[in-house]
Amino acid sequence: MSFRNVTSLNLNYSPSGRVNESWIFGIDLANIQGQDASGDGFLSKQQKDSKNVIFFSAGYKF
């Protein structure tokens, strides 16, 4: 099992307001930090790079 540190910013937009039933559109900007990973040998290690990721979402609020 592997755990990583993730820092993200989430922005949502509701065209009809927060109270009404409506579509919701969102964007997430995330940074997934790298980690050390051991290789095949006992002393073999690799450093994984950090990655920036963008997620887009759409949903309907009832």
N, C-alpha and C positions, 0 to 999 in steps of 0.2 A: 504494500500500500504506500502511496506517495502523497505528500501534502505540499502545497505551494502557497506562498503569500500572493494574494491578489488585491490590488487597489483599483476601485472603479468609481465612476461617476455616472449616475443615471438621470436622464432628463425625459419627462413624459409630457405630452401635449394632448389635451382634450378639447376638440373644437367646440363642443356644446357646453363646456364648463364641467366642474368637478361633481356637481350634484346630480345632473341629468344622466339618463342612459345615453351613451354615445360611444363612438369609436375612440380609442386611445392609441396614439403613436409614440414610440419611444426610441431612444438611442442610448446605448451604453458604451462608454469609453473605458477600457480596462488595461492595466499593466500587470502581466503575469511574470513574476520574478523568477530568474533561473535558479538552479540548484545543482549541487554536486551529485553525480551519479557514478557508482562504482562500475567498472568494466568487468571483463572476464577474469583478469588476474587479481591477486590480493592487493597489489599496490597500484593497479590501474584505475584512474579516476578521470572523468570528463566533466567539464563545466558546461552546463546548458545556458544559453543566452536568454535574456529577458525578452518578452514579446509584448507588443502593443496590439490590442484587439478591439474591433468595433462591432457591436451587435445592433441590429435594427429589429424592432418588434412592432406588431400591430395586434390589437385585441378589441373586444367589445365589452363594455361595462354594463351589466344589467341592473 
